[in-house]
Amino acid sequence: MALDHNSTLGDVYAHPLGRDVIDKILMQMGRSPAWVTNPLVRRLRLSCVRPLVARFLGPDFVETLLALLGDCPPSPPLADAPVAPTWWKKAVFYQIYPRSFADSDGDGIGDLRGVIGHLDHLEDLGVDCLWLSPIFASPNVDMGYDICDYRDVMTEMGTVEDLQELLDECHRRGMRLILDLVVNHTSDQHPWFRQALADPQGPYGDFYFLRRADASGAPPNNWTSFFSGSAWRRIGDMWALHLFAPEQLDLNWDNPAVRREVADIVRFWVDRGIDGFRLDVINYVSKRPGLPDGNAAIGRLMGFTGVEHYFHGPHLHDHLAQLRREGFTRPGQDAGHEAPGQDARPVMVGEGPGVGIEVARLLTNATRGELDLVFSFDHLETPGHVRWDDYAYDLNFLKHYWIDYQRRLGSDDWQTLFFENHDNPRMISKVNPDPAVRAPLGKALATLLLTMRGTPFIFQGQEIASVNQDFPGAEALRDVESLNLLAEEGPTAWGKIVTGSRDHARTPMRWSPQPGLGFTTGTPWIAGYEDSQGFTVAEQQTDPDSVLAFHRALIALRRAHPALSLGRIVFVDEGVRDYFAYFREHEGERLFIEVNLSGRPLPRRHADRPLEVLLGTAPDRRRPMAPYEAMVCRVLRG
């Protein structure tokens, strides 16, 4: 049903994108969905609420919203059937930021041979698939997310032969390997862009968003970049669109030639044995025709002007379905449902900034033939906060967010589980930076990540409870986003940066307590600033009570008990603050998981249940729960 000004707020909230948009706005305002779902408000027509909404979100907000909703397909039905046991649903993924993982040649920059040299650690950890952040040829304005050759490896990382050896070694050990693919934009050094600038009317001129400057000298629209300032770069008499750094120019996916090139890149690597890709900011690839000005009020609310015109563009789903068919589907395979005999199909993982639960279902539902998994980010900050805010993250928010997410999924849907990646600070530091609870909190987070229904992604260092760094000043930073923010806002931005800089996740992996941390024999490209004992791989390697040992045991438990990967989930005690408990059930086995979400003791619940402790941070269940205690138990029949 098409929505118009006579539609009600209830109609909008029943629409998949409408619900996500309203939930996002309410979350940013720190308000409950009850503001919209109560019987009085949900019956209001858009024509009636338009004047009120205009006061907060501008006079054109309702029209912008209706245009967005008109581009969105209906929600897929909630299926109720056994979960298809695809390899990526059962897998534990491990993200490697190669530049900071291990340096094999002493130049201070991590590389592919460094990864090869530490495969024993990853095999012992028990992970099933490695995901490498960008390794393709790049000028490294944004640490590899500005690619100039999709079929070559950047010099600092090694060679194509090194990549092939890494892939072969992974496969020999029973692990898979996926790569980061950045195709929303390219480097300005890519031959496509150079040819586009040289001949805007030629075959590559329409690969990008190039606009000739007019007499006003103003950019073509008011969109802003995620890395500060305008999203337009002036080059001679041309403007070029860049949602990120000025050297990262957005590709025009409405051009069929661009889509063919991207599918060809995917096939090139899949034919070499690569097991899939994580597609960077892939939901941004469809821009609204004409590139209209962004709503200034929405820009203030979301932090970026113009985002409503591309976070869910009019052809997003068509583009992804085409890429699935032409790039990720081998001859004879079905681009939609993955049958057991098709288990080798490469996985298609997307990053989806701004994507909510309902659009995530549209992107990943098995019947739609688009993505397999999508990273969405609403759970990473509590309502009313952004990454740059200095506050204590409340795990009770995560609990209720995940419960809500799981209840909106059918058997054809799947959730992507993660706390950290190369773009976000360390979760332990966000929740509770007290060094006394670092290890138990690290184990509690691991329990949540590896026992929730969905596919877990571990970021390098999580397995040893890595935390944020104490950067002494701007000279210690390398992240273009942080440096741009500092240049734009001056010294007053330092509080934001030490809280939310991406560099927290990008300092060298702590392999050993020796100088260089076992990462390099040279000078690291970025230094770590942490004075701690017991939080390196070497120190935890043989300690049975370490965070590393707990991760190994949890992953082994997940592999041994399919209930933890494929089983249904039943939540209990939802209203009990600081306590998160649920059952995982599969083929007659029933497991019980409970976690103390706080740094204080809690009364023991379910003390009379017949439970066998399989793994936990306490010896038994006879005492009150310790701070951040986590237990995985088998329910005994009695």
Secondary structure, DSSP 8 states (H G I E B T S, - for coil): ----TTSBHHHHHHSHHHHHHHHHHHHHHT--THHHHSHHHHT-BHHHHHHHHHHHH-TTHHHHHHHHHHT---------S-----HHHH--EEEE-GGGT--SSSSSS--HHHHHTTHHHHHHHT-SEEEE---EE---TTTTSS-SEEEEE-GGG--HHHHHHHHHHHHHTT-EEEEEE--SEEETTSHHHHHHHH-TTSTTGGGB-EEE--TT---SS--B-TTSSBSEEEETTEEEE-SS-TTEEEB-TTSHHHHHHHHHHHHHHHTTT--EEEETTGGGS---TT-----HHHHHHHSSTTGGGTTT-TTHHHHHHHHHHHTS--TT--SSS--GGGTTS-EEEEE-TT--HHHHHHHH-TTT-S-SEEE--GGGS-TT--TT------HHHHHHHHHHHHHT--TT---EE-S--TTS--HHHHH---GGGHHHHHHHHHHHHHHSSSEEEEETTGGGT-------SGGG---HHHHHHHHHHGGGGHHHHHHH-GGGGTS-----SSGGGGT-SS--SS------SS-SHHHHTT-TTSHHHHHHHHHHHHHH-GGGTTSEEEEE-TTSTTEEEEEEEETTEEEEEEEE-SSS-B---STTS-EEEEEESSS-SSS-B-TT-EEEEEE---
